[in-house]
Amino acid sequence: MEKVRRYEKIDFLGEGQFATVYKAKDVETNKIVAVKKIKVGSRAEAKDGINRTALREIKLLQELKHDNIIGLLEGVLKIGDFGLAKFFGSPNRINTHQVVTRWYRAPELLYGARLYGTAIDMWAVGCILAELLLRVPFLPGESDLDQLTRIFQTLGTPTEETWPGMTELPDFIQFKPFPGTPLKHIFTAAGDDLLDLIASFLNVNPLERCTCDQALQMPYFSNKPAPTPGSKLPLPTTIKRQREERPSLKRKLLESIEGASLAKRLQF
């Protein structure tokens, strides 16, 4: 209870299947923090006092989407939400296909695939990159069927030749042949190298989707200008204001000590 009282709730930030997140203040340090309130699951899951899925969050990433990327100071990014994470082992392991927020869900999952790998995360990376460019979600489907429709309308309908094994997936249904839209007509501000990168992430065939290592070797990441060093990135307004206020607080403290025999209360 002592640790619970340390944080003062300020505002509601969001809610997922397994937890609710609040904006709060650490009353000991006055820092603004995010507090995650874990939802209690079944008795079997919470028999040790906390869901095992919550404990796994410190180890493995479960889903990658825009809301789960946290920007920190000095240009550092952290990823969060490891609620359904499991150890990645043999490619023959049977998994559930009901994972990943729909808008960022790869087509093989929407077709009910139980055998899949890290290619589903690379699809999510492509959706996030597209969202950063468009400033709106790229493929905001309202149902699994609508999600597949949006994917194929945008990228073109795959065939058994372009995606071998597609017709054997558990939930496969045939779509009419959409031609797709050239990515350069969607991301009009993107150069050729960036368009190639997006296309490599958003390949509907998971076996041809690029890996992280392959993506980092693509021309886009070696183009000039180089990324801005973290120390030179613009700070969020609130952090910048806090840093600017620090010298003035020190001056007030010195004035209170030197200007009177009795200490004055700091004026914030």
KARASUL-V772087 format. One record per residue. SS is DSSP state (h for helix, s for strand, l for the rest). PSI is psi as a letter, one per 40 degrees, with the letter a starting at -180 (* if undefined). D_LAST is the distance of its C-alpha to the last C-alpha in Angstrom with 2 decimals. Layout:
SS & PSI & D_LAST
SS & PSI & D_LAST
//
This chain:
l & d & 29.96
h & d & 27.41
h & d & 26.56
h & d & 26.54
h & e & 23.86
l & d & 21.65
s & h & 21.04
s & h & 19.53
s & h & 21.49
s & d & 19.82
s & i & 22.83
s & h & 26.48
s & d & 27.35
s & i & 31.08
s & h & 34.15
l & a & 37.17
l & d & 40.40
l & e & 39.14
s & i & 35.42
s & h & 32.46
s & h & 29.17
s & i & 25.72
s & h & 22.25
s & i & 20.14
s & h & 17.10
s & h & 17.83
l & e & 16.04
l & d & 16.77
l & e & 15.36
l & e & 13.05
l & i & 15.52
s & h & 17.17
s & i & 20.86
s & h & 24.17
s & h & 26.07
s & h & 29.80
s & h & 31.70
s & h & 35.33
l & h & 38.00
l & h & 40.72
l & a & 44.05
l & i & 47.53
l & d & 48.26
l & d & 50.01
l & d & 47.03
l & f & 44.57
l & d & 46.95
l & e & 44.84
l & d & 41.67
l & i & 40.35
l & h & 42.15
h & d & 43.71
h & d & 42.71
h & d & 39.03
h & d & 39.78
h & e & 41.54
h & d & 38.40
h & e & 37.63
l & d & 40.99
l & i & 42.42
l & h & 41.38
l & d & 42.89
l & i & 42.00
l & h & 40.53
l & i & 38.92
h & d & 36.02
h & e & 33.75
h & e & 34.33
s & h & 33.14
s & h & 29.56
s & h & 27.87
l & a & 25.74
h & i & 24.15
h & f & 26.60
h & f & 29.08
l & h & 30.11
s & h & 31.63
s & i & 32.27
s & i & 34.77
l & i & 34.62
l & g & 36.73
l & f & 39.67
l & d & 40.86
l & f & 44.56
l & i & 44.86
l & i & 48.08
l & h & 49.68
l & h & 51.37
l & b & 54.98
l & h & 58.39
l & e & 58.64
l & e & 61.14
l & h & 58.58
l & h & 58.50
l & i & 55.07
l & i & 53.89
l & e & 53.44
l & g & 50.78
l & i & 47.81
l & h & 45.18
l & h & 43.55
h & d & 46.35
h & d & 44.96
h & e & 44.81
l & h & 48.01
l & i & 50.89
h & d & 54.25
h & d & 56.07
h & d & 53.78
h & d & 54.40
l & e & 58.10
l & f & 57.73
l & h & 58.02
l & e & 57.84
l & h & 58.40
l & i & 55.58
l & a & 53.37
l & e & 50.33
h & d & 51.58
h & d & 49.76
h & d & 46.42
h & d & 47.51
h & d & 48.23
h & d & 44.70
h & d & 43.38
h & d & 45.48
h & d & 44.08
h & d & 40.49
h & d & 41.41
h & d & 43.09
h & d & 40.06
h & d & 37.81
h & d & 40.31
h & e & 40.92
l & e & 37.37
l & i & 39.15
l & h & 41.04
l & d & 44.34
l & g & 46.74
l & g & 45.28
l & i & 48.36
l & e & 48.62
l & i & 51.16
h & d & 52.79
h & d & 55.71
h & d & 53.52
h & d & 51.56
h & d & 54.81
h & d & 55.97
h & d & 52.89
h & d & 53.24
h & d & 56.93
h & d & 56.57
h & d & 54.02
h & e & 55.49
l & i & 59.11
l & h & 61.16
l & i & 62.24
l & i & 65.83
l & d & 67.52
l & d & 68.25
l & d & 64.65
l & g & 63.25
l & h & 66.01
l & e & 65.80
h & d & 63.70
h & e & 66.50
h & e & 66.74
l & i & 63.17
l & d & 63.11
l & f & 61.56
l & h & 63.05
l & i & 63.94
l & h & 65.44
l & i & 63.53
l & i & 65.19
l & g & 64.95
l & h & 61.87
l & d & 61.97
l & i & 58.20
l & h & 56.08
l & h & 55.69
h & d & 52.17
h & d & 52.04
h & e & 52.32
h & d & 49.36
l & g & 47.02
l & d & 47.93
l & e & 45.25
l & i & 46.26
l & i & 48.61
h & d & 51.73
h & d & 50.23
h & d & 47.38
h & d & 49.93
h & d & 52.07
h & d & 49.16
h & d & 48.41
h & d & 52.13
h & d & 52.41
h & d & 49.70
l & f & 51.13
l & h & 54.74
l & d & 56.08
l & h & 58.38
l & d & 56.29
l & e & 58.80
l & e & 58.19
l & i & 54.41
l & i & 52.78
l & i & 51.16
h & d & 47.88
h & d & 49.88
h & d & 51.98
h & d & 49.01
h & e & 47.38
l & e & 50.68
l & i & 50.83
h & d & 50.57
h & d & 47.28
h & e & 45.35
h & e & 47.02
l & i & 46.56
l & i & 44.68
l & i & 41.94
l & i & 40.70
l & i & 37.49
l & h & 34.27
l & i & 32.98
h & d & 30.02
h & e & 27.86
h & e & 28.49
l & i & 27.81
l & h & 25.08
l & i & 21.96
l & i & 20.73
h & d & 18.11
h & d & 15.40
h & d & 16.22
h & d & 16.45
h & d & 12.99
h & d & 11.63
h & d & 13.96
h & d & 13.07
h & d & 9.37
h & d & 10.74
h & d & 12.38
h & d & 9.64
h & d & 7.75
h & d & 11.31
h & d & 11.95
h & d & 9.34
h & d & 10.99
h & d & 14.35
h & d & 13.92
h & d & 13.17
h & d & 16.29
h & d & 18.53
l & e & 17.83
l & i & 18.67
l & d & 20.85
l & h & 18.46
l & h & 15.24
l & i & 12.17
l & h & 9.33
l & h & 6.19
l & h & 3.81
l & * & 0.00
//
